[in-house]
Amino acid sequence: MYKLFYTPGAASLAPHAVLQETGAPHELVRIDLQAGDHKRPDYLKLNPHGRIPTLIVDGAPVFESAAICMLLAERHPEVRLAPAPGTRARALYLQWLVYLTNTLQERFLQRGHPDWHLDDKAAEAALKAGAEKRIGPMFDRIDAALAADGPYLAGAAFSVADIYLAMLVRWSRNLPDPAWSRPAIKRNCDLVIARPAFQRTLAAEGIAWPY
Ligand SMILES: N[C@@H](CCC(=O)N[C@@H](CS)C(=O)NCC(=O)O)C(=O)O
């Protein structure tokens, strides 16, 4: 039995959707960021960073959204959520998942939480604006890759990287140019959203795509 600490629509959305894909029994624990649940001592014992998500696996906590996605794919190979090691598809899966988490997601965090990076209010505004300006070109490059080698990030095979991308595409909903305005990203995202597991995830979190 897994236990996932989540906040609707947050960085927990991808791990939650991967959990739903596995079909494994799990418990969801909702964390209220406004109420500061993630800074309470009992949560900090599980995740000292005070961030969402955390997954309890065999009684022990694991944090970092992308790591949780990869771990679940590895623990449930029968569901085929990651390409086989040694293949070109595996290389693309690793490349894009790491890019999504350490580059694109980071830009979203700079845009949403410039105060996590700087102590100077004026500089924070500049960081936020700079991050926002850089997100669109990142989606452009992902779109070009999907147009050339898609429909999935790993080519013909669906993987947790596509779920991760859908989470970040949703985060772009308030940008002047949301990611789904790009045709290959839209095609990829439509395939992910249509999956029953993704629909169950949205329903369980009480959110509708893309809001
Ligand atoms: N790299 C981390 C980032 C996690 C993260 O920053 N999550 C946000 C929610 S999207 C959070 O915990 N925010 C806490 C806060 O706003 O204080 C991951 O992917 O798990």
The ligand as an ORCA input file, in Angstrom:
! r2SCAN-3c Opt
* xyz 0 1
  N      11.640     19.454     -7.209
  C      10.504     19.227     -6.365
  C       9.680     20.501     -6.279
  C       8.482     20.301     -5.401
  C       7.762     21.617     -5.133
  O       8.354     22.698     -5.136
  N       6.456     21.509     -4.867
  C       5.676     22.696     -4.536
  C       4.258     22.503     -4.991
  S       4.168     22.483     -6.749
  C       5.678     22.894     -3.033
  O       5.927     21.966     -2.310
  N       5.398     24.100     -2.584
  C       5.434     24.394     -1.196
  C       5.216     25.836     -0.913
  O       4.666     26.529     -1.780
  O       5.605     26.251      0.181
  C       9.670     18.067     -6.932
  O       9.533     17.975     -8.156
  O       9.186     17.252     -6.147
*
